[in-house]
Amino acid sequence: MDVTTCEINEQMTIRAIETSDAEMRDFLFSLGCYEGRTITLISILGSTYIVNISDARYSIDKQLAQAIKV
């Protein structure tokens, strides 16, 4: 299951980052996306996902959201 399949305001635990793109993985790590961290889906605006990670809100696209396995 990834972030795109979650409900709004649902709090989840990040299980893995699954992507073959090293740049994408590094970017997600820079946002604080690590296994075991909590992520909350705040809203969806078109193909943009607003998420809360470690008390910070980020806007990520669908491709990034699909790489975050929960």
mmCIF file of the N, C-alpha and C atoms, coordinates in Angstrom:
data_MODEL
# 
_entry.id   MODEL 
# 
loop_
_atom_site.group_PDB 
_atom_site.id 
_atom_site.type_symbol 
_atom_site.label_atom_id 
_atom_site.label_alt_id 
_atom_site.label_comp_id 
_atom_site.label_asym_id 
_atom_site.label_entity_id 
_atom_site.label_seq_id 
_atom_site.pdbx_PDB_ins_code 
_atom_site.Cartn_x 
_atom_site.Cartn_y 
_atom_site.Cartn_z 
_atom_site.occupancy 
_atom_site.B_iso_or_equiv 
_atom_site.pdbx_formal_charge 
_atom_site.auth_seq_id 
_atom_site.auth_comp_id 
_atom_site.auth_asym_id 
_atom_site.auth_atom_id 
_atom_site.pdbx_PDB_model_num 
ATOM 1   N N  . MET A 1 1  ? 0.849  -1.170 0.000  1.00 0.00 ? 1  MET A N  1 
ATOM 2   C CA . MET A 1 1  ? 0.000  0.000  0.000  1.00 0.00 ? 1  MET A CA 1 
ATOM 3   C C  . MET A 1 1  ? 0.902  1.243  0.000  1.00 0.00 ? 1  MET A C  1 
ATOM 4   N N  . ASP A 1 2  ? 0.526  2.250  -0.763 1.00 0.00 ? 2  ASP A N  1 
ATOM 5   C CA . ASP A 1 2  ? 1.305  3.491  -0.785 1.00 0.00 ? 2  ASP A CA 1 
ATOM 6   C C  . ASP A 1 2  ? 0.426  4.666  -0.375 1.00 0.00 ? 2  ASP A C  1 
ATOM 7   N N  . VAL A 1 3  ? 1.002  5.840  -0.322 1.00 0.00 ? 3  VAL A N  1 
ATOM 8   C CA . VAL A 1 3  ? 0.296  7.033  0.155  1.00 0.00 ? 3  VAL A CA 1 
ATOM 9   C C  . VAL A 1 3  ? -0.922 7.356  -0.712 1.00 0.00 ? 3  VAL A C  1 
ATOM 10  N N  . THR A 1 4  ? -0.885 7.039  -1.997 1.00 0.00 ? 4  THR A N  1 
ATOM 11  C CA . THR A 1 4  ? -2.005 7.376  -2.886 1.00 0.00 ? 4  THR A CA 1 
ATOM 12  C C  . THR A 1 4  ? -3.270 6.585  -2.567 1.00 0.00 ? 4  THR A C  1 
ATOM 13  N N  . THR A 1 5  ? -3.160 5.502  -1.830 1.00 0.00 ? 5  THR A N  1 
ATOM 14  C CA . THR A 1 5  ? -4.328 4.673  -1.516 1.00 0.00 ? 5  THR A CA 1 
ATOM 15  C C  . THR A 1 5  ? -4.886 4.943  -0.123 1.00 0.00 ? 5  THR A C  1 
ATOM 16  N N  . CYS A 1 6  ? -4.323 5.909  0.592  1.00 0.00 ? 6  CYS A N  1 
ATOM 17  C CA . CYS A 1 6  ? -4.737 6.197  1.966  1.00 0.00 ? 6  CYS A CA 1 
ATOM 18  C C  . CYS A 1 6  ? -5.859 7.225  2.006  1.00 0.00 ? 6  CYS A C  1 
ATOM 19  N N  . GLU A 1 7  ? -6.529 7.276  3.138  1.00 0.00 ? 7  GLU A N  1 
ATOM 20  C CA . GLU A 1 7  ? -7.606 8.235  3.366  1.00 0.00 ? 7  GLU A CA 1 
ATOM 21  C C  . GLU A 1 7  ? -7.025 9.558  3.878  1.00 0.00 ? 7  GLU A C  1 
ATOM 22  N N  . ILE A 1 8  ? -7.757 10.646 3.651  1.00 0.00 ? 8  ILE A N  1 
ATOM 23  C CA . ILE A 1 8  ? -7.369 11.958 4.160  1.00 0.00 ? 8  ILE A CA 1 
ATOM 24  C C  . ILE A 1 8  ? -7.318 11.905 5.691  1.00 0.00 ? 8  ILE A C  1 
ATOM 25  N N  . ASN A 1 9  ? -6.325 12.542 6.275  1.00 0.00 ? 9  ASN A N  1 
ATOM 26  C CA . ASN A 1 9  ? -6.084 12.600 7.723  1.00 0.00 ? 9  ASN A CA 1 
ATOM 27  C C  . ASN A 1 9  ? -5.739 11.254 8.341  1.00 0.00 ? 9  ASN A C  1 
ATOM 28  N N  . GLU A 1 10 ? -5.416 10.272 7.525  1.00 0.00 ? 10 GLU A N  1 
ATOM 29  C CA . GLU A 1 10 ? -5.003 8.972  8.039  1.00 0.00 ? 10 GLU A CA 1 
ATOM 30  C C  . GLU A 1 10 ? -3.512 9.018  8.365  1.00 0.00 ? 10 GLU A C  1 
ATOM 31  N N  . GLN A 1 11 ? -3.182 8.618  9.580  1.00 0.00 ? 11 GLN A N  1 
ATOM 32  C CA . GLN A 1 11 ? -1.790 8.584  10.017 1.00 0.00 ? 11 GLN A CA 1 
ATOM 33  C C  . GLN A 1 11 ? -1.246 7.180  9.776  1.00 0.00 ? 11 GLN A C  1 
ATOM 34  N N  . MET A 1 12 ? -0.099 7.101  9.097  1.00 0.00 ? 12 MET A N  1 
ATOM 35  C CA . MET A 1 12 ? 0.476  5.809  8.723  1.00 0.00 ? 12 MET A CA 1 
ATOM 36  C C  . MET A 1 12 ? 1.954  5.778  9.077  1.00 0.00 ? 12 MET A C  1 
ATOM 37  N N  . THR A 1 13 ? 2.498  4.576  9.149  1.00 0.00 ? 13 THR A N  1 
ATOM 38  C CA . THR A 1 13 ? 3.927  4.392  9.381  1.00 0.00 ? 13 THR A CA 1 
ATOM 39  C C  . THR A 1 13 ? 4.587  4.037  8.054  1.00 0.00 ? 13 THR A C  1 
ATOM 40  N N  . ILE A 1 14 ? 5.672  4.718  7.739  1.00 0.00 ? 14 ILE A N  1 
ATOM 41  C CA . ILE A 1 14 ? 6.405  4.441  6.505  1.00 0.00 ? 14 ILE A CA 1 
ATOM 42  C C  . ILE A 1 14 ? 7.107  3.096  6.654  1.00 0.00 ? 14 ILE A C  1 
ATOM 43  N N  . ARG A 1 15 ? 6.811  2.185  5.738  1.00 0.00 ? 15 ARG A N  1 
ATOM 44  C CA . ARG A 1 15 ? 7.407  0.845  5.772  1.00 0.00 ? 15 ARG A CA 1 
ATOM 45  C C  . ARG A 1 15 ? 8.646  0.759  4.862  1.00 0.00 ? 15 ARG A C  1 
ATOM 46  N N  . ALA A 1 16 ? 8.612  1.499  3.745  1.00 0.00 ? 16 ALA A N  1 
ATOM 47  C CA . ALA A 1 16 ? 9.737  1.450  2.799  1.00 0.00 ? 16 ALA A CA 1 
ATOM 48  C C  . ALA A 1 16 ? 9.611  2.578  1.783  1.00 0.00 ? 16 ALA A C  1 
ATOM 49  N N  . ILE A 1 17 ? 10.727 2.888  1.136  1.00 0.00 ? 17 ILE A N  1 
ATOM 50  C CA . ILE A 1 17 ? 10.750 3.783  -0.018 1.00 0.00 ? 17 ILE A CA 1 
ATOM 51  C C  . ILE A 1 17 ? 11.138 2.901  -1.194 1.00 0.00 ? 17 ILE A C  1 
ATOM 52  N N  . GLU A 1 18 ? 10.212 2.715  -2.129 1.00 0.00 ? 18 GLU A N  1 
ATOM 53  C CA . GLU A 1 18 ? 10.460 1.819  -3.261 1.00 0.00 ? 18 GLU A CA 1 
ATOM 54  C C  . GLU A 1 18 ? 10.545 2.597  -4.564 1.00 0.00 ? 18 GLU A C  1 
ATOM 55  N N  . THR A 1 19 ? 11.773 2.823  -5.008 1.00 0.00 ? 19 THR A N  1 
ATOM 56  C CA . THR A 1 19 ? 12.024 3.463  -6.292 1.00 0.00 ? 19 THR A CA 1 
ATOM 57  C C  . THR A 1 19 ? 13.426 3.076  -6.754 1.00 0.00 ? 19 THR A C  1 
ATOM 58  N N  . SER A 1 20 ? 13.589 2.958  -8.047 1.00 0.00 ? 20 SER A N  1 
ATOM 59  C CA . SER A 1 20 ? 14.919 2.666  -8.591 1.00 0.00 ? 20 SER A CA 1 
ATOM 60  C C  . SER A 1 20 ? 15.687 3.955  -8.879 1.00 0.00 ? 20 SER A C  1 
ATOM 61  N N  . ASP A 1 21 ? 15.013 5.099  -8.741 1.00 0.00 ? 21 ASP A N  1 
ATOM 62  C CA . ASP A 1 21 ? 15.612 6.404  -9.002 1.00 0.00 ? 21 ASP A CA 1 
ATOM 63  C C  . ASP A 1 21 ? 16.313 6.912  -7.736 1.00 0.00 ? 21 ASP A C  1 
ATOM 64  N N  . ALA A 1 22 ? 17.627 6.910  -7.739 1.00 0.00 ? 22 ALA A N  1 
ATOM 65  C CA . ALA A 1 22 ? 18.405 7.324  -6.565 1.00 0.00 ? 22 ALA A CA 1 
ATOM 66  C C  . ALA A 1 22 ? 18.140 8.779  -6.195 1.00 0.00 ? 22 ALA A C  1 
ATOM 67  N N  . GLU A 1 23 ? 17.952 9.631  -7.190 1.00 0.00 ? 23 GLU A N  1 
ATOM 68  C CA . GLU A 1 23 ? 17.685 11.048 -6.929 1.00 0.00 ? 23 GLU A CA 1 
ATOM 69  C C  . GLU A 1 23 ? 16.355 11.220 -6.195 1.00 0.00 ? 23 GLU A C  1 
ATOM 70  N N  . MET A 1 24 ? 15.335 10.460 -6.614 1.00 0.00 ? 24 MET A N  1 
ATOM 71  C CA . MET A 1 24 ? 14.031 10.521 -5.959 1.00 0.00 ? 24 MET A CA 1 
ATOM 72  C C  . MET A 1 24 ? 14.145 10.025 -4.516 1.00 0.00 ? 24 MET A C  1 
ATOM 73  N N  . ARG A 1 25 ? 14.858 8.931  -4.313 1.00 0.00 ? 25 ARG A N  1 
ATOM 74  C CA . ARG A 1 25 ? 15.043 8.370  -2.974 1.00 0.00 ? 25 ARG A CA 1 
ATOM 75  C C  . ARG A 1 25 ? 15.762 9.383  -2.072 1.00 0.00 ? 25 ARG A C  1 
ATOM 76  N N  . ASP A 1 26 ? 16.815 10.018 -2.589 1.00 0.00 ? 26 ASP A N  1 
ATOM 77  C CA . ASP A 1 26 ? 17.550 11.020 -1.817 1.00 0.00 ? 26 ASP A CA 1 
ATOM 78  C C  . ASP A 1 26 ? 16.663 12.210 -1.470 1.00 0.00 ? 26 ASP A C  1 
ATOM 79  N N  . PHE A 1 27 ? 15.818 12.627 -2.409 1.00 0.00 ? 27 PHE A N  1 
ATOM 80  C CA . PHE A 1 27 ? 14.913 13.742 -2.150 1.00 0.00 ? 27 PHE A CA 1 
ATOM 81  C C  . PHE A 1 27 ? 13.932 13.389 -1.036 1.00 0.00 ? 27 PHE A C  1 
ATOM 82  N N  . LEU A 1 28 ? 13.342 12.193 -1.104 1.00 0.00 ? 28 LEU A N  1 
ATOM 83  C CA . LEU A 1 28 ? 12.404 11.775 -0.061 1.00 0.00 ? 28 LEU A CA 1 
ATOM 84  C C  . LEU A 1 28 ? 13.101 11.683 1.296  1.00 0.00 ? 28 LEU A C  1 
ATOM 85  N N  . PHE A 1 29 ? 14.327 11.187 1.322  1.00 0.00 ? 29 PHE A N  1 
ATOM 86  C CA . PHE A 1 29 ? 15.084 11.129 2.573  1.00 0.00 ? 29 PHE A CA 1 
ATOM 87  C C  . PHE A 1 29 ? 15.332 12.531 3.116  1.00 0.00 ? 29 PHE A C  1 
ATOM 88  N N  . SER A 1 30 ? 15.566 13.507 2.228  1.00 0.00 ? 30 SER A N  1 
ATOM 89  C CA . SER A 1 30 ? 15.796 14.883 2.675  1.00 0.00 ? 30 SER A CA 1 
ATOM 90  C C  . SER A 1 30 ? 14.543 15.491 3.306  1.00 0.00 ? 30 SER A C  1 
ATOM 91  N N  . LEU A 1 31 ? 13.366 14.951 2.954  1.00 0.00 ? 31 LEU A N  1 
ATOM 92  C CA . LEU A 1 31 ? 12.111 15.403 3.566  1.00 0.00 ? 31 LEU A CA 1 
ATOM 93  C C  . LEU A 1 31 ? 11.841 14.708 4.897  1.00 0.00 ? 31 LEU A C  1 
ATOM 94  N N  . GLY A 1 32 ? 12.625 13.698 5.199  1.00 0.00 ? 32 GLY A N  1 
ATOM 95  C CA . GLY A 1 32 ? 12.418 12.957 6.443  1.00 0.00 ? 32 GLY A CA 1 
ATOM 96  C C  . GLY A 1 32 ? 11.649 11.670 6.260  1.00 0.00 ? 32 GLY A C  1 
ATOM 97  N N  . CYS A 1 33 ? 11.526 11.198 5.031  1.00 0.00 ? 33 CYS A N  1 
ATOM 98  C CA . CYS A 1 33 ? 10.829 9.933  4.743  1.00 0.00 ? 33 CYS A CA 1 
ATOM 99  C C  . CYS A 1 33 ? 11.774 8.771  5.001  1.00 0.00 ? 33 CYS A C  1 
ATOM 100 N N  . TYR A 1 34 ? 11.689 8.217  6.182  1.00 0.00 ? 34 TYR A N  1 
ATOM 101 C CA . TYR A 1 34 ? 12.491 7.057  6.568  1.00 0.00 ? 34 TYR A CA 1 
ATOM 102 C C  . TYR A 1 34 ? 11.561 5.965  7.065  1.00 0.00 ? 34 TYR A C  1 
ATOM 103 N N  . GLU A 1 35 ? 11.985 4.731  6.965  1.00 0.00 ? 35 GLU A N  1 
ATOM 104 C CA . GLU A 1 35 ? 11.221 3.619  7.520  1.00 0.00 ? 35 GLU A CA 1 
ATOM 105 C C  . GLU A 1 35 ? 10.999 3.861  9.006  1.00 0.00 ? 35 GLU A C  1 
ATOM 106 N N  . GLY A 1 36 ? 9.768  3.615  9.446  1.00 0.00 ? 36 GLY A N  1 
ATOM 107 C CA . GLY A 1 36 ? 9.431  3.783  10.853 1.00 0.00 ? 36 GLY A CA 1 
ATOM 108 C C  . GLY A 1 36 ? 8.880  5.147  11.205 1.00 0.00 ? 36 GLY A C  1 
ATOM 109 N N  . ARG A 1 37 ? 9.062  6.139  10.343 1.00 0.00 ? 37 ARG A N  1 
ATOM 110 C CA . ARG A 1 37 ? 8.528  7.479  10.587 1.00 0.00 ? 37 ARG A CA 1 
ATOM 111 C C  . ARG A 1 37 ? 7.032  7.506  10.304 1.00 0.00 ? 37 ARG A C  1 
ATOM 112 N N  . THR A 1 38 ? 6.341  8.460  10.900 1.00 0.00 ? 38 THR A N  1 
ATOM 113 C CA . THR A 1 38 ? 4.907  8.624  10.697 1.00 0.00 ? 38 THR A CA 1 
ATOM 114 C C  . THR A 1 38 ? 4.660  9.648  9.599  1.00 0.00 ? 38 THR A C  1 
ATOM 115 N N  . ILE A 1 39 ? 3.692  9.355  8.727  1.00 0.00 ? 39 ILE A N  1 
ATOM 116 C CA . ILE A 1 39 ? 3.278  10.267 7.665  1.00 0.00 ? 39 ILE A CA 1 
ATOM 117 C C  . ILE A 1 39 ? 1.759  10.368 7.698  1.00 0.00 ? 39 ILE A C  1 
ATOM 118 N N  . THR A 1 40 ? 1.239  11.576 7.487  1.00 0.00 ? 40 THR A N  1 
ATOM 119 C CA . THR A 1 40 ? -0.202 11.803 7.461  1.00 0.00 ? 40 THR A CA 1 
ATOM 120 C C  . THR A 1 40 ? -0.567 12.459 6.141  1.00 0.00 ? 40 THR A C  1 
ATOM 121 N N  . LEU A 1 41 ? -1.564 11.921 5.463  1.00 0.00 ? 41 LEU A N  1 
ATOM 122 C CA . LEU A 1 41 ? -2.062 12.530 4.231  1.00 0.00 ? 41 LEU A CA 1 
ATOM 123 C C  . LEU A 1 41 ? -3.038 13.632 4.619  1.00 0.00 ? 41 LEU A C  1 
ATOM 124 N N  . ILE A 1 42 ? -2.702 14.876 4.308  1.00 0.00 ? 42 ILE A N  1 
ATOM 125 C CA . ILE A 1 42 ? -3.517 16.033 4.682  1.00 0.00 ? 42 ILE A CA 1 
ATOM 126 C C  . ILE A 1 42 ? -4.593 16.310 3.636  1.00 0.00 ? 42 ILE A C  1 
ATOM 127 N N  . SER A 1 43 ? -4.211 16.338 2.364  1.00 0.00 ? 43 SER A N  1 
ATOM 128 C CA . SER A 1 43 ? -5.185 16.584 1.296  1.00 0.00 ? 43 SER A CA 1 
ATOM 129 C C  . SER A 1 43 ? -4.607 16.173 -0.048 1.00 0.00 ? 43 SER A C  1 
ATOM 130 N N  . ILE A 1 44 ? -5.514 16.108 -1.023 1.00 0.00 ? 44 ILE A N  1 
ATOM 131 C CA . ILE A 1 44 ? -5.129 15.799 -2.400 1.00 0.00 ? 44 ILE A CA 1 
ATOM 132 C C  . ILE A 1 44 ? -5.683 16.911 -3.276 1.00 0.00 ? 44 ILE A C  1 
ATOM 133 N N  . LEU A 1 45 ? -4.811 17.535 -4.059 1.00 0.00 ? 45 LEU A N  1 
ATOM 134 C CA . LEU A 1 45 ? -5.204 18.609 -4.968 1.00 0.00 ? 45 LEU A CA 1 
ATOM 135 C C  . LEU A 1 45 ? -4.776 18.204 -6.369 1.00 0.00 ? 45 LEU A C  1 
ATOM 136 N N  . GLY A 1 46 ? -5.686 17.594 -7.116 1.00 0.00 ? 46 GLY A N  1 
ATOM 137 C CA . GLY A 1 46 ? -5.349 17.083 -8.439 1.00 0.00 ? 46 GLY A CA 1 
ATOM 138 C C  . GLY A 1 46 ? -4.391 15.921 -8.306 1.00 0.00 ? 46 GLY A C  1 
ATOM 139 N N  . SER A 1 47 ? -3.198 16.057 -8.854 1.00 0.00 ? 47 SER A N  1 
ATOM 140 C CA . SER A 1 47 ? -2.194 14.994 -8.733 1.00 0.00 ? 47 SER A CA 1 
ATOM 141 C C  . SER A 1 47 ? -1.120 15.355 -7.706 1.00 0.00 ? 47 SER A C  1 
ATOM 142 N N  . THR A 1 48 ? -1.436 16.315 -6.838 1.00 0.00 ? 48 THR A N  1 
ATOM 143 C CA . THR A 1 48 ? -0.521 16.751 -5.791 1.00 0.00 ? 48 THR A CA 1 
ATOM 144 C C  . THR A 1 48 ? -1.039 16.286 -4.438 1.00 0.00 ? 48 THR A C  1 
ATOM 145 N N  . TYR A 1 49 ? -0.148 15.722 -3.646 1.00 0.00 ? 49 TYR A N  1 
ATOM 146 C CA . TYR A 1 49 ? -0.498 15.198 -2.330 1.00 0.00 ? 49 TYR A CA 1 
ATOM 147 C C  . TYR A 1 49 ? 0.180  16.054 -1.261 1.00 0.00 ? 49 TYR A C  1 
ATOM 148 N N  . ILE A 1 50 ? -0.611 16.544 -0.312 1.00 0.00 ? 50 ILE A N  1 
ATOM 149 C CA . ILE A 1 50 ? -0.078 17.315 0.799  1.00 0.00 ? 50 ILE A CA 1 
ATOM 150 C C  . ILE A 1 50 ? 0.066  16.344 1.967  1.00 0.00 ? 50 ILE A C  1 
ATOM 151 N N  . VAL A 1 51 ? 1.291  16.197 2.454  1.00 0.00 ? 51 VAL A N  1 
ATOM 152 C CA . VAL A 1 51 ? 1.558  15.247 3.530  1.00 0.00 ? 51 VAL A CA 1 
ATOM 153 C C  . VAL A 1 51 ? 2.258  15.947 4.690  1.00 0.00 ? 51 VAL A C  1 
ATOM 154 N N  . ASN A 1 52 ? 2.104  15.374 5.861  1.00 0.00 ? 52 ASN A N  1 
ATOM 155 C CA . ASN A 1 52 ? 2.778  15.858 7.054  1.00 0.00 ? 52 ASN A CA 1 
ATOM 156 C C  . ASN A 1 52 ? 3.778  14.789 7.471  1.00 0.00 ? 52 ASN A C  1 
ATOM 157 N N  . ILE A 1 53 ? 5.040  15.177 7.536  1.00 0.00 ? 53 ILE A N  1 
ATOM 158 C CA . ILE A 1 53 ? 6.113  14.282 7.965  1.00 0.00 ? 53 ILE A CA 1 
ATOM 159 C C  . ILE A 1 53 ? 6.914  15.020 9.031  1.00 0.00 ? 53 ILE A C  1 
ATOM 160 N N  . SER A 1 54 ? 6.992  14.465 10.218 1.00 0.00 ? 54 SER A N  1 
ATOM 161 C CA . SER A 1 54 ? 7.799  15.056 11.303 1.00 0.00 ? 54 SER A CA 1 
ATOM 162 C C  . SER A 1 54 ? 7.433  16.519 11.555 1.00 0.00 ? 54 SER A C  1 
ATOM 163 N N  . ASP A 1 55 ? 6.152  16.801 11.718 1.00 0.00 ? 55 ASP A N  1 
ATOM 164 C CA . ASP A 1 55 ? 5.651  18.145 12.024 1.00 0.00 ? 55 ASP A CA 1 
ATOM 165 C C  . ASP A 1 55 ? 5.933  19.177 10.937 1.00 0.00 ? 55 ASP A C  1 
ATOM 166 N N  . ALA A 1 56 ? 6.113  18.739 9.705  1.00 0.00 ? 56 ALA A N  1 
ATOM 167 C CA . ALA A 1 56 ? 6.294  19.648 8.571  1.00 0.00 ? 56 ALA A CA 1 
ATOM 168 C C  . ALA A 1 56 ? 5.391  19.181 7.432  1.00 0.00 ? 56 ALA A C  1 
ATOM 169 N N  . ARG A 1 57 ? 4.820  20.141 6.708  1.00 0.00 ? 57 ARG A N  1 
ATOM 170 C CA . ARG A 1 57 ? 3.955  19.807 5.576  1.00 0.00 ? 57 ARG A CA 1 
ATOM 171 C C  . ARG A 1 57 ? 4.720  19.954 4.273  1.00 0.00 ? 57 ARG A C  1 
ATOM 172 N N  . TYR A 1 58 ? 4.480  18.986 3.389  1.00 0.00 ? 58 TYR A N  1 
ATOM 173 C CA . TYR A 1 58 ? 5.132  18.991 2.082  1.00 0.00 ? 58 TYR A CA 1 
ATOM 174 C C  . TYR A 1 58 ? 4.105  18.712 1.003  1.00 0.00 ? 58 TYR A C  1 
ATOM 175 N N  . SER A 1 59 ? 4.350  19.261 -0.160 1.00 0.00 ? 59 SER A N  1 
ATOM 176 C CA . SER A 1 59 ? 3.550  19.000 -1.349 1.00 0.00 ? 59 SER A CA 1 
ATOM 177 C C  . SER A 1 59 ? 4.385  18.105 -2.258 1.00 0.00 ? 59 SER A C  1 
ATOM 178 N N  . ILE A 1 60 ? 3.861  16.902 -2.540 1.00 0.00 ? 60 ILE A N  1 
ATOM 179 C CA . ILE A 1 60 ? 4.597  15.967 -3.392 1.00 0.00 ? 60 ILE A CA 1 
ATOM 180 C C  . ILE A 1 60 ? 3.698  15.519 -4.535 1.00 0.00 ? 60 ILE A C  1 
ATOM 181 N N  . ASP A 1 61 ? 4.301  15.133 -5.651 1.00 0.00 ? 61 ASP A N  1 
ATOM 182 C CA . ASP A 1 61 ? 3.496  14.673 -6.781 1.00 0.00 ? 61 ASP A CA 1 
ATOM 183 C C  . ASP A 1 61 ? 3.138  13.197 -6.605 1.00 0.00 ? 61 ASP A C  1 
ATOM 184 N N  . LYS A 1 62 ? 2.295  12.710 -7.496 1.00 0.00 ? 62 LYS A N  1 
ATOM 185 C CA . LYS A 1 62 ? 1.790  11.345 -7.393 1.00 0.00 ? 62 LYS A CA 1 
ATOM 186 C C  . LYS A 1 62 ? 2.909  10.314 -7.469 1.00 0.00 ? 62 LYS A C  1 
ATOM 187 N N  . GLN A 1 63 ? 3.910  10.556 -8.313 1.00 0.00 ? 63 GLN A N  1 
ATOM 188 C CA . GLN A 1 63 ? 5.020  9.610  -8.462 1.00 0.00 ? 63 GLN A CA 1 
ATOM 189 C C  . GLN A 1 63 ? 5.780  9.449  -7.142 1.00 0.00 ? 63 GLN A C  1 
ATOM 190 N N  . LEU A 1 64 ? 6.024  10.553 -6.446 1.00 0.00 ? 64 LEU A N  1 
ATOM 191 C CA . LEU A 1 64 ? 6.691  10.482 -5.148 1.00 0.00 ? 64 LEU A CA 1 
ATOM 192 C C  . LEU A 1 64 ? 5.803  9.778  -4.126 1.00 0.00 ? 64 LEU A C  1 
ATOM 193 N N  . ALA A 1 65 ? 4.504  10.101 -4.141 1.00 0.00 ? 65 ALA A N  1 
ATOM 194 C CA . ALA A 1 65 ? 3.569  9.483  -3.196 1.00 0.00 ? 65 ALA A CA 1 
ATOM 195 C C  . ALA A 1 65 ? 3.498  7.973  -3.394 1.00 0.00 ? 65 ALA A C  1 
ATOM 196 N N  . GLN A 1 66 ? 3.593  7.525  -4.639 1.00 0.00 ? 66 GLN A N  1 
ATOM 197 C CA . GLN A 1 66 ? 3.542  6.089  -4.919 1.00 0.00 ? 66 GLN A CA 1 
ATOM 198 C C  . GLN A 1 66 ? 4.806  5.371  -4.456 1.00 0.00 ? 66 GLN A C  1 
ATOM 199 N N  . ALA A 1 67 ? 5.899  6.079  -4.310 1.00 0.00 ? 67 ALA A N  1 
ATOM 200 C CA . ALA A 1 67 ? 7.153  5.466  -3.865 1.00 0.00 ? 67 ALA A CA 1 
ATOM 201 C C  . ALA A 1 67 ? 7.190  5.251  -2.355 1.00 0.00 ? 67 ALA A C  1 
ATOM 202 N N  . ILE A 1 68 ? 6.301  5.938  -1.623 1.00 0.00 ? 68 ILE A N  1 
ATOM 203 C CA . ILE A 1 68 ? 6.277  5.821  -0.159 1.00 0.00 ? 68 ILE A CA 1 
ATOM 204 C C  . ILE A 1 68 ? 5.311  4.711  0.223  1.00 0.00 ? 68 ILE A C  1 
ATOM 205 N N  . LYS A 1 69 ? 5.860  3.587  0.653  1.00 0.00 ? 69 LYS A N  1 
ATOM 206 C CA . LYS A 1 69 ? 5.042  2.432  1.044  1.00 0.00 ? 69 LYS A CA 1 
ATOM 207 C C  . LYS A 1 69 ? 4.734  2.512  2.529  1.00 0.00 ? 69 LYS A C  1 
ATOM 208 N N  . VAL A 1 70 ? 3.466  2.318  2.853  1.00 0.00 ? 70 VAL A N  1 
ATOM 209 C CA . VAL A 1 70 ? 3.010  2.416  4.249  1.00 0.00 ? 70 VAL A CA 1 
ATOM 210 C C  . VAL A 1 70 ? 2.357  1.126  4.688  1.00 0.00 ? 70 VAL A C  1 
# 
